[in-house]
Amino acid sequence: MSTSNSPHSVVSLSPVGRPAPTQSFYEAVGGEATFKRLTDAFYAHVAEDEIMRPMYPEEDLAPAARRLKMFLEQYWGGPHTYSEERGHPRLRMRHAPYVIGERERDAWLRCMRAAMDEVALPEEYDKVMWEYMERAADFMRNS
């Protein structure tokens, strides 16, 4: 299976070499269940991380997990619940109140890598998703 230029769609070839129906990356990796597992695992690591946990003022991390899940689902071609409920993602603006330097970026990536390892996507999907996570973490830096 190969990915097109967009991370949001996946095209597979039929046995005779014709393109099979296109499906989103979201669908290809298992849809809602996969993104739920990913965000649950991520926030389990956040809860134990001395750098990340203080960045979440809420006692209960479930609302943050839900927001990240909705965002990732939408980004990867799933439902648009995030935008319907919260509007445009405006990620840098939403994260502006937090000091995010190299240390915080690295902690976020450490938690996300551990979560992705637990979910264990097939290598080709893991690679694409991880490249996005690294870019996103770099983009969030503000100090």
N, C-alpha and C positions, 0 to 999 in steps of 0.2 A: 504494500500500500504506500503511495507517495502523497505528499501534501502539495497543494497548489501554492501559489505565491501568497495566499492569505492563510493566516493561522486558523481561520474560522471554518474552512472547508477541507474535506478530505475526499480525494478521488481514488477509487480503486479500479483496477483493470479486470475485465471479465477474462475468462480463460482464452477467448479468441482475440484479446488485445483491445477490445472496444471499452471506452469508459463506462463504468457502472454508474448507477445513480449516485449523485453527490450527497454526502451527509456532512453535517457540521462536525467540527473537532469535538464539540460538546457531546454529540451523540456517539462519536467514534470511541470516546474514552469511557463511556458508560453513563453519561447524563447526570441527572440530579444526585443519584446515589454516590457517584464518584466524587463530585464536588462537595457533598456533605461530609464524606469520609475525610477528604483533604482538609477542609476547614476545621473539622472537629479535631483532627490530629494536630494541625497547626496550633490551634488555641490551647491544646493540652500542653504543648511545648512552651508556648508563651506564658502560661500560668506558672511554669517552673523556672522561667528565665529571669535572672536578676536585672537584666538590662531592659527587656521587653515588658515585663509585667507592670512596672511603674508607669509606663506610657499609656496604660488603659485605666482611666479613672473609675470605670464601672466595676463594682464588686463582682457582678455576674458577667462573664465574657460571652455568654450566649448571644446577646444582641450584636456584638462586634462580629462574631462568627457568622451570624446570619447575613450581615451587610457584606462581608467579604465573599461569602458564598454567592449571593445574588450578583455582585459585581463580576466575579470570575465566570459565572454561568453566562451572563450577558456578553462579556468580552469574547468568550470562546464559542459563541453562536447559539446559546440557549435562550431561555425566556428573558424578556426585557423587564422583569419585575423590579430590578434596581432602579432603572430610569422612571418607571411608572410610580414608584413610591418615593424616590429621593431626588428625581431630576437628573440633570447632567452629572456625571461622576465628579468632575472638578477635583481630581485627586490631590494636586498640590495645594489647592486652597483648603481642602478638608484636613490636610495634614500640617498646615502652616503653624498651628499653635504648638506643635511638638518640635523640639530640637532633634533633627535627624542628621547626624554626621556619619562618618565612616563606621564608628563603633555600633551605632544603632542599626545602620544598614546591614552590617555583618551579622548582628544578632538576629535581625529579621530573616535574613537569608539562611542562617543556621537552623532556625525553627522551621522555615519552609522546606529546606532540603530534607530535614528529618521527617516531616509530614509526607513529602513526596515519596521518600523511600518507603514509608509505611504503606502508602497507596499502591506503589509498584506498578506504575503504568508501563506498557510496552516501551522499549528503549526509544523508538522513533518519536513517540508522543512525549515521553519524559524530556527528551532533548529540546523539543520545540517549546514546551511549557517552561522548562528551566531557563532557557534563553530569555523568555519574556519576563520571568520573575527577576532575573538579574538586571535587565533593563529597567523594569519598574522600580526596583529598589534603588538603583542609581538615580533615577529621575526624582525620587522623593527627597533626596538629600537637600538640605537647606542650610547647612552650616559646615 
